[in-house]
Structure formats: C-alpha cells, structure tokens
Amino acid sequence: MQTPSIRFASSRLQVPSAPSSYPADPSPLHADPRSKSAARYLLRRLDAVPTSFLCLAWYLFGTVCVTISSSLLSSSSSSSSQISPLTLSLAQFLCSTCLLNLIIAGTPIPPPRLPPLRISRASRTSLGVTAFCFSLGFLLTNVSFSISSASFTETIKSAEPLTSAAVALSNGVDVLPLAEALPLLSIVAGVYLVSADSPSSSTSTSTSTSTSTFTVLSTLLVLLSNLCFSLRATHQTKLQNSIRAKKEQQMDAITLLFRFSYFALYLTAPLFLFAEIMTFEESTPRNHAPSSSPLHPFLALAPLLLLNGVSFTLYNLASTAILTRVSPIEHAAMNGGRRLFQILFTSFFFSTFFRSLSGWLGLALTMAGFFSYTLHNAKRRRVLAVSRRAPTGSSSSGNGNDGEEVVSFDPPV
C-alpha cells in the first residue's frame, strides 16, 4: 500500500539570486533598498537564531504585551489608566513602525512613501491583504479586551488553531494528517480548559460583560480576530511561496513586519483622529472647557505605552520569523502554547493557581497534545527529508518505512 506524504510548502526559505530583469540588490538579505549595515547584521543574527529561542522570545514578549494591553483596556481600570482600543492600537503600530524603520534606515521616522519592492502586482496585492488582516486582527483583539475580561478573550482565542487549520487546508498551503490532527484538537481543548479556569477570571470584573449583548459581541469580535490572524498566516505563506517560485525580491521577517506595521499605522491613524474629534466635540457642550487634550492618555501613560509597543514589536518579530520557517498549522499550534505559557507565567508570578480540577486537566491535555504533535510532525519531516534526497521516482524502501512510498508535492501558490 503506497501512502503519499505531502511536503510543507513553508519550509525555511533560501534567498534566491536576483532575476536578470532586476538590478543587483546591494543587500540581498534585506528587501528594503534603504537597508543599512546594522539591519543586515541583525538579519544575519536573526536568521541564525534557533527556532526554539525565537519561540521563547515570542512567548515572553507576548506575555508582557498582552498583560499590559489587558490592564490598559480593562473596563475595571480607573479612568486615568484606561485608554481606548484605537489609542492602544495606534501606539503599538507607531512604535513598531518607528523601531523597525530605525533598524532598516537608521532613523525612527519613516518616509511618507516607501520605496517600491521589486515584486509583481499579484505579490503586492497579497502583501496588502496580509497587512490588512494583521491590522484588523490586533484592532479587534484590543476592542474585545476593552469590553470583556482578558480571561474570556483568551478562552475564545484558544480555538485559533482550528481556524488556522481550516484556512490553511482550504487554501492548499498545508496538510494535516490524522496523527497530527488529534493532538491539535487536544491542544485546543487543553488551552480552552486552562483559560476558562484561569485565576484571572475570578478577579476580572467587567460591568459591560454583565449583559448577554456584550458577551455575544465580544465572542464575535474574538472569532473574527481569529479568522484575521489565520488568514494572515496563510497569505504570508502564500506570498513567500509565490515570491520564491517567481524568483522575485526576497522578503525577510523584518521587512514583512515593517510593511505590516506601516500599513496598520496609516489605517489606524485616520480612525483615531476621527474618534478623538468626535469625543472632543461631544465633551465641549457639557464642559465648555475640556480639562485635558485628546492626547492626554498618550502623555500620561507614555512609559507604559512605550513598554507595550516595544514588547509588541519584538513578539511579532519573533512570530513572523517563526512563520517563515514553519507551516501555518505548526505556527498555530505554537501560538496555542503561547497562551498556555502566558497563563502559567502569570499564575506563578502572582502566586495564583487553578481554581478547579479542570485547569489541571487542561494543562495535562495541552502538554500531551504538544508532545504527540511534535513527535508525529518530526517523524513526518524526517521521512520527507529522506524522500528529497532519494532519486526521482525511486521507492523509499530504505528509509525505515517498509512498503511506504513517499511523494513530494508542492501545494499550489
């Protein structure tokens, strides 16, 4: 019985040489022509960092970012420390854009118009769709944090691996054998139980979620943000595969995140200004003389917003770099582990633990799911590595899988 095995299209990318129709790129490691030596050096170091270390950075900075974001947006916070989702989103995108532009061009202020990338129109469209999903996903997540508790939001977001698997499979950029699908379901179920039994859920109070209307609204927002992040992962993989197949200008993690943040900044800034103008006009007839400017939350919480923005940039940079090395489903499974790490880290840091047996059961399910998923995925990758080295059309009888033929297949881009 010959069982075909399908190869991931999102394996670690090799930078191709510049096509003959393009001039030689002075910085082949970086897609932005403004790139300085510091960016090239950092990119080389980032490319040499093992995926496990990138995953640890993703988990740590993601925990810091989500903790600060939820505290700033929580409706139970005092009026002086609570800001709007648009304000926080704008601060995150602004900090990410400035920090990455500092790395690329040596200045924190990006130009009004970025230099064009030497990629096709279809690749530009795919890049725009990916950036839009990135922007909308974080904006919806921040809105959900503002109208519901953080534990409720994280509980619903635990289903993101299922959404990512469905989107990736429907777009043909990934495969999910049954031996890996069952552990993925175990990870989702475990993270759901842990999030639902999170100690923060007993301390988080929100008057807005006391009604079913806000509960349903928050659920819909989180599910929509899950879809946005799943589409972002799938379209980023398709974009990279398309660029590699057409031998266009390669895009690294720094360039991708900078383009995403730059797009998100220009998308969020008009919405922020419109919201602040409306708020200012509504408060003027009642107070006749507003006591603070519309930018008061930015000025009063500047240090906390800066810390949140830096952690937002670093955790998304690690996430984007990992996504250039693994498939969307693998990335989604690792993201489920990030949510578990966040809950466990905050539980040990604040000396609060699970309130019932379901939390410990969820922890056991998640750990077992990760172990099983990693084991089966590594086994399949070893088989695929042997099949790539084997001559075309030959059987893989010598690879330790008797009677099983391995077929390499590139999903459509």
C-alpha positions in Angstrom: 0.0 0.0 0.0 1.5 3.3 -1.1 0.7 6.2 1.2 1.6 9.6 -0.3 3.2 12.1 2.0 2.9 15.8 1.2 5.7 18.2 1.8 5.2 21.5 3.6 5.5 24.5 1.3 6.6 26.7 4.1 10.0 25.2 4.9 12.8 27.5 5.7 13.3 29.8 2.7 16.6 30.2 0.8 17.2 33.6 -0.7 17.4 33.3 -4.5 19.7 35.3 -6.7 18.3 38.5 -8.2 16.4 37.9 -11.5 18.1 39.1 -14.7 15.4 41.7 -15.2 16.2 43.4 -12.0 19.4 45.2 -11.0 21.6 43.5 -8.5 20.4 44.1 -5.0 23.2 45.6 -2.8 21.6 43.9 0.2 20.2 40.5 -0.9 19.4 39.6 2.7 17.0 42.5 3.0 14.2 43.6 0.7 14.3 47.2 1.6 16.9 49.2 -0.5 17.3 51.6 2.4 18.8 48.8 4.5 21.9 49.7 6.4 24.7 47.5 7.7 23.0 47.3 11.1 19.9 45.8 9.5 21.9 43.3 7.5 23.9 42.3 10.6 20.7 41.9 12.7 19.1 39.9 10.0 22.0 37.5 9.8 21.9 37.1 13.6 18.1 36.6 13.5 18.4 34.0 10.7 21.0 32.1 12.8 18.8 32.1 16.0 17.3 28.6 16.6 13.5 28.4 16.3 13.3 27.3 20.0 14.9 30.5 21.1 12.6 32.6 18.8 9.7 30.7 20.3 10.8 31.6 23.9 11.1 35.3 22.9 7.7 35.1 21.3 6.2 33.7 24.5 8.0 36.1 26.9 7.3 39.3 25.0 3.8 38.2 24.1 3.0 37.7 27.7 4.3 41.2 28.6 2.4 42.8 25.7 -1.0 41.0 26.4 -0.7 41.7 30.2 -0.1 45.4 29.7 -2.8 45.7 26.9 -5.5 44.0 29.0 -4.7 46.1 32.0 -4.8 49.3 30.0 -8.0 48.4 28.2 -9.9 46.7 31.1 -13.2 48.4 31.9 -12.5 47.8 35.6 -9.4 50.1 35.4 -9.6 53.6 36.7 -10.5 56.3 34.2 -7.0 57.8 34.4 -5.3 54.5 33.4 -7.9 53.3 30.8 -7.5 54.1 27.2 -9.5 53.3 24.0 -8.6 50.4 21.8 -7.8 52.8 18.9 -5.3 54.6 21.1 -3.5 51.5 22.1 -3.6 50.1 18.6 -2.1 53.3 17.2 0.6 53.3 19.9 1.5 49.7 19.1 1.7 50.3 15.3 3.5 53.6 15.7 6.2 52.1 18.0 6.6 49.1 15.7 7.0 51.2 12.6 9.5 53.6 14.2 11.6 50.9 15.8 11.8 48.7 12.6 12.5 51.8 10.5 15.3 52.7 12.8 16.8 49.2 12.3 16.4 49.4 8.5 17.2 53.0 7.6 18.9 54.4 10.8 16.1 56.8 11.6 12.9 56.3 13.6 10.8 58.5 11.2 9.6 56.6 8.2 9.2 58.4 4.8 5.7 59.4 3.7 6.2 57.0 0.7 8.1 53.8 1.0 10.5 52.7 -1.9 8.7 50.1 -4.1 9.5 46.5 -3.8 10.7 44.6 -6.9 7.8 42.1 -6.8 4.9 41.5 -9.1 1.5 43.2 -8.8 -0.1 39.9 -7.6 2.5 39.7 -4.8 1.8 43.3 -3.9 -1.9 42.5 -3.6 -1.1 39.5 -1.5 1.1 41.7 0.7 -1.7 44.2 1.1 -4.2 41.5 2.1 -1.8 40.1 4.7 -1.1 43.5 6.1 -4.9 44.3 6.3 -5.6 41.0 8.2 -2.7 41.8 10.5 -4.1 45.3 11.3 -7.7 44.2 11.7 -6.8 41.2 13.9 -5.0 43.3 16.5 -7.6 46.1 16.4 -10.4 43.6 17.0 -8.5 41.9 19.8 -7.9 45.2 21.6 -11.6 46.1 21.2 -12.5 42.7 22.8 -10.1 43.3 25.7 -11.9 46.7 26.3 -15.4 45.2 26.6 -14.7 41.9 28.3 -12.3 40.3 30.7 -8.9 39.1 29.5 -9.7 35.5 30.5 -12.9 35.5 28.5 -11.0 36.8 25.4 -8.2 34.2 25.8 -10.7 31.4 26.2 -12.4 32.2 22.9 -9.0 32.7 21.2 -7.9 29.2 22.2 -9.8 28.0 19.1 -7.5 29.8 16.8 -5.5 26.6 15.8 -8.7 25.2 14.4 -9.4 28.3 12.4 -5.8 28.3 11.1 -6.0 24.7 10.1 -9.3 25.2 8.3 -8.0 28.3 6.4 -4.6 26.7 5.5 -6.2 23.5 4.3 -8.8 25.3 2.2 -6.1 27.3 0.5 -3.9 24.3 -0.1 -0.8 25.6 1.7 -0.6 22.9 4.3 -1.7 19.4 5.1 -2.9 17.8 8.4 -2.6 14.0 8.8 -4.9 12.4 11.3 -1.9 11.6 13.5 -1.3 15.4 13.9 -5.0 16.5 13.8 -5.9 14.6 17.0 -3.0 16.2 19.1 -4.0 19.6 17.7 -7.6 19.0 19.0 -6.1 18.1 22.3 -4.1 21.3 22.4 -7.2 23.4 21.7 -9.2 21.6 24.3 -6.5 21.9 26.9 -5.9 25.6 26.3 -9.6 26.2 26.5 -9.9 24.5 29.9 -6.9 26.3 31.2 -8.1 29.7 30.0 -11.7 29.1 31.4 -10.2 28.1 34.8 -7.6 30.9 34.7 -7.2 32.6 38.1 -7.6 36.0 36.4 -11.2 35.1 35.6 -12.1 35.3 39.3 -10.5 38.7 39.7 -11.5 40.3 36.5 -14.8 42.1 36.7 -16.5 44.0 34.0 -19.8 45.7 34.1 -20.0 45.7 30.3 -20.0 41.9 30.1 -22.8 41.5 32.6 -25.3 41.6 29.8 -25.5 38.9 27.1 -25.3 41.5 24.4 -21.7 42.4 25.2 -20.9 38.7 25.7 -22.1 37.9 22.2 -20.4 40.9 20.7 -17.1 40.1 22.4 -17.4 36.5 21.2 -18.0 37.6 17.6 -15.1 40.0 17.7 -12.6 37.4 19.0 -13.8 34.9 16.4 -13.3 37.4 13.7 -9.9 38.3 15.0 -9.0 34.6 15.0 -10.1 34.5 11.3 -7.9 37.5 10.5 -4.8 36.0 12.1 -5.4 32.7 10.4 -5.8 34.5 7.0 -2.6 36.5 7.8 -0.6 33.3 8.4 -1.9 31.6 5.3 -1.5 34.6 3.0 2.0 35.3 4.3 3.0 31.7 3.5 1.4 32.0 0.0 3.2 35.3 -0.5 6.6 33.8 0.4 6.0 30.7 -1.8 4.9 32.9 -4.7 8.0 35.2 -4.4 10.3 32.2 -4.2 8.7 30.5 -7.2 8.9 33.6 -9.3 12.4 34.4 -8.1 11.4 37.9 -7.1 12.9 40.1 -4.4 13.0 38.0 -1.2 11.2 39.5 1.9 12.6 38.7 5.3 10.8 38.9 8.7 12.0 42.4 9.4 10.7 43.7 6.0 7.4 41.9 6.4 6.6 43.2 9.9 7.7 46.7 8.9 5.3 46.7 5.9 2.5 45.3 8.1 3.0 47.9 10.8 3.4 50.8 8.3 0.1 49.8 6.6 -1.6 49.4 10.0 -0.4 52.8 11.1 -1.9 54.5 8.1 -5.1 52.5 8.5 -5.5 53.3 12.2 -4.4 57.0 12.3 -7.4 58.4 10.5 -9.8 56.3 12.6 -8.1 57.6 15.8 -8.3 61.2 14.7 -11.9 60.9 13.8 -12.8 59.2 17.1 -10.9 61.9 19.1 -12.5 64.7 17.2 -16.0 63.2 17.9 -15.1 62.7 21.6 -13.8 66.3 21.8 -17.0 67.8 20.2 -19.3 65.7 22.5 -17.5 66.9 25.7 -17.3 70.5 24.7 -21.0 71.4 25.1 -21.1 69.8 28.6 -17.9 71.2 30.0 -17.4 74.3 27.8 -13.7 74.0 28.6 -12.2 70.5 28.4 -9.7 69.9 31.1 -7.4 67.8 29.0 -6.4 67.4 25.4 -7.4 64.5 23.3 -3.9 63.2 23.5 -3.9 63.2 27.3 -3.9 59.3 27.6 -0.8 59.2 25.4 1.1 61.7 27.5 0.0 60.3 30.9 0.7 56.7 30.0 3.7 57.2 27.7 6.2 54.9 29.6 3.7 52.1 29.8 2.6 52.5 26.2 6.3 52.5 25.1 7.0 49.3 27.0 3.9 47.8 25.5 4.9 48.9 22.0 8.4 47.5 22.3 7.2 44.2 23.5 4.5 44.2 20.8 7.3 44.7 18.1 9.6 42.1 19.5 6.9 39.4 20.0 5.5 40.0 16.5 9.0 40.0 15.0 9.7 36.6 16.6 6.3 35.3 15.5 6.9 36.5 11.9 10.3 35.0 11.8 9.0 31.6 13.0 6.2 31.7 10.4 8.9 32.0 7.7 10.3 28.7 8.9 7.2 26.5 9.8 3.8 25.9 8.3 0.7 27.9 9.3 -0.7 24.9 11.3 2.6 24.4 13.2 2.6 28.2 13.9 -1.0 28.0 15.2 -0.1 25.1 17.5 2.9 27.0 18.9 0.5 30.0 19.4 -1.7 27.8 21.5 1.4 27.0 23.6 2.0 30.8 23.9 -1.4 31.2 25.5 -0.7 28.4 28.0 2.7 29.8 28.8 1.1 33.2 29.4 -1.4 31.8 31.9 1.2 29.7 33.7 3.7 32.5 33.9 1.1 35.0 35.4 -0.1 32.3 37.8 3.4 31.6 39.2 4.3 35.3 39.2 1.2 36.3 41.2 1.2 33.0 43.2 -2.3 32.2 42.0 -3.2 28.7 40.6 -6.1 26.9 39.1 -9.4 27.0 40.9 -10.6 23.6 40.0 -9.6 20.2 38.6 -10.5 21.3 35.0 -7.5 23.6 34.9 -5.0 20.8 35.7 -6.8 18.6 33.3 -6.4 21.2 30.6 -2.7 21.5 31.4 -2.3 17.8 31.0 -4.2 17.7 27.7 -2.1 20.5 26.3 1.2 19.0 27.3 0.2 15.6 25.9 -1.0 17.2 22.7 2.2 19.1 22.2 4.3 16.1 22.8 2.3 13.9 20.4 2.1 16.7 17.8 5.8 17.3 17.9 6.6 13.6 17.8 4.5 12.9 14.7 5.5 16.1 12.9 9.2 15.4 13.4 8.7 11.9 12.2 7.0 13.1 9.0 9.7 15.7 8.4 12.4 13.0 8.7 10.5 10.9 6.1 10.2 13.9 3.8 13.9 14.8 4.2 14.8 11.2 3.1 12.4 11.5 0.1 14.0 14.7 -1.1 17.5 13.1 -1.1 16.2 10.0 -2.9 16.4 9.9 -6.7 13.2 10.9 -8.6 10.8 8.0 -9.0 12.6 5.7 -6.6 10.9 4.0 -3.7 11.6 4.9 -0.1 12.0 1.3 1.0 15.4 2.1 2.5 14.2 4.9 4.7 12.8 2.8 7.5 9.2 2.7 6.2 8.8 -0.7 4.6 6.5 -0.7 1.6 5.7 3.0 2.0 6.4 5.3 -0.9 6.9 9.0 -0.3 5.8 11.5 -2.8 6.9 15.2 -2.6 4.3 17.7 -3.5 4.3 21.5 -3.5 0.8 22.9 -2.7 -0.4 25.4 -5.2 0.7 29.0 -4.8 
